[in-house]
């Protein structure tokens, strides 16, 4: 009660501990599949659907497709960085700091007369 009277603003809530998900036991399996796919030809890589079906068929997982899809989407860039196949930080270009210019002559008909710049 004293805290409520002393301050008009409530204290921030304490963060909750992360809840375990049904996907936790299979995260290492998914990461292994994604790492193996880094060296596979593009057309032979696993899709999220194929990963989902492999989890059900080979491991008897009781997980939803959307849960697998979200995890794969989150981990895909991280696994590429860990394997050295992607830059650590995304490339950024602050406005006005870099420019690319192509030079050349332009011929324009201005007021009936051919003018070149």
C-alpha positions in Angstrom: 0.0 0.0 0.0 2.9 2.3 0.9 4.4 1.9 -2.6 1.0 2.8 -4.2 0.7 6.0 -2.2 4.4 7.0 -2.7 4.2 6.9 -6.5 1.5 7.7 -9.0 3.1 5.2 -11.5 3.0 1.5 -10.9 6.2 -0.5 -10.8 7.1 -2.3 -14.0 6.1 -6.0 -14.1 8.7 -8.6 -13.5 9.5 -10.6 -16.7 8.1 -14.1 -16.7 10.4 -17.0 -17.2 10.2 -18.6 -20.6 7.7 -21.4 -20.9 8.8 -24.7 -22.4 7.2 -25.6 -25.7 6.4 -28.9 -27.3 9.1 -28.1 -29.9 12.0 -27.9 -27.4 13.1 -31.6 -27.7 13.2 -31.3 -31.5 15.0 -28.0 -31.9 18.4 -29.8 -32.2 17.0 -32.1 -34.9 15.7 -29.1 -36.9 19.0 -27.3 -36.5 20.8 -30.3 -37.8 18.6 -30.6 -40.8 19.1 -26.9 -41.6 22.9 -27.2 -41.2 23.0 -30.2 -43.5 20.9 -28.2 -46.1 23.5 -25.4 -46.2 25.8 -27.6 -48.4 22.9 -29.2 -50.4 21.9 -28.0 -53.8 19.1 -25.4 -53.7 16.5 -27.8 -55.1 17.4 -30.5 -52.6 17.0 -28.5 -49.4 14.2 -29.3 -46.9 11.1 -27.2 -47.0 9.4 -26.4 -43.7 6.6 -28.8 -44.7 9.2 -31.6 -45.2 10.9 -30.8 -41.9 7.4 -30.9 -40.2 6.6 -34.3 -41.7 10.0 -35.7 -40.8 9.5 -34.7 -37.2 6.2 -36.5 -37.1 7.2 -39.6 -39.0 10.7 -40.2 -37.6 10.4 -38.7 -34.1 6.7 -39.0 -33.3 6.6 -35.3 -32.5 3.3 -33.8 -31.4 3.9 -30.2 -32.7 2.0 -27.9 -35.0 3.1 -26.8 -38.4 3.0 -23.1 -37.5 5.2 -23.8 -34.5 7.8 -25.4 -36.8 7.4 -22.7 -39.4 8.1 -19.9 -36.9 11.1 -21.7 -35.4 12.6 -22.4 -38.8 12.1 -18.8 -39.9 13.7 -17.5 -36.8 16.7 -19.9 -36.9 17.4 -19.8 -40.6 19.5 -16.6 -40.6 21.2 -17.5 -37.3 22.3 -20.9 -38.6 23.7 -19.2 -41.8 25.7 -16.8 -39.6 27.0 -19.6 -37.4 28.2 -21.5 -40.5 29.9 -18.4 -41.9 27.6 -18.3 -44.9 26.0 -14.9 -44.1 27.3 -11.6 -42.7 27.1 -11.2 -38.9 25.3 -7.8 -39.3 22.9 -6.9 -42.1 24.3 -4.4 -44.5 22.9 -0.9 -43.8 23.3 2.3 -45.6 22.5 5.4 -43.6 20.7 8.1 -45.7 23.1 10.5 -47.3 26.3 8.6 -46.4 26.8 6.7 -49.6 25.8 7.3 -53.2 26.3 5.6 -56.6 26.3 7.8 -59.7 26.5 7.0 -63.4 27.9 9.7 -65.7 27.0 10.1 -69.3 25.8 12.5 -71.9 22.1 13.1 -72.5 20.6 14.7 -75.6 17.3 16.5 -75.1 15.2 18.5 -77.6 14.5 21.8 -75.7 12.3 24.4 -77.4 12.9 22.7 -80.7 16.7 22.7 -80.4 18.9 19.7 -79.6 20.8 20.3 -76.4 23.2 17.8 -74.8 24.3 17.8 -71.2 
